[in-house]
Amino acid sequence: MVRNIMRDPMFLSQKSEPATKADLQIGRDLMDTLQANREKCVGMAANMIGIKKNIIIANIGILDVVMFNPVILSKRNPYEAEEGCLSLEGVRKATRYQDIEVEYYDFSWKKQRQKLSGWTAQIVQHEIDHLSGILI
């Protein structure tokens, strides 16, 4: 289901809670909502659709990948980036890392581990920040 985008900074600045297998539908809602906002968005966190759960979606090349309870295991090569956000007005500076390794659960609730770099790593870092209530 396509959901409305949350724009309340007070809500967005709250930490999210761990996701469970019962939250798989939220991942599907993120897929639908990202698709509906494709022209202006490359990733989302569940709190951006009003749900405080540790779930993100990120466009990784030709695929949109939903990550349940994602954790960055390692990060290398910091740089300064300017980012926008569908939930916030304007562009802000953020420190990002060129290379990261992330661990998460997929829709089958199997643990996955991926090494990402460049733009895809930046998207995932931005969305994981949302889960901690960090607004760019």
JONORQUI-V429056 format. One record per helix or strand of 2 or more residues. SS is the DSSP state (H for helix, E for strand). FROM is the first residue (numbers start at 1). TO is the last residue. If there is no record, write none. Layout:
ss | from | to
SS | FROM | TO
SS | FROM | TO
This chain:
ss | from | to
H | 9 | 12
H | 21 | 36
H | 38 | 40
E | 43 | 45
H | 46 | 49
E | 55 | 60
E | 63 | 85
E | 88 | 105
E | 111 | 117
H | 118 | 131
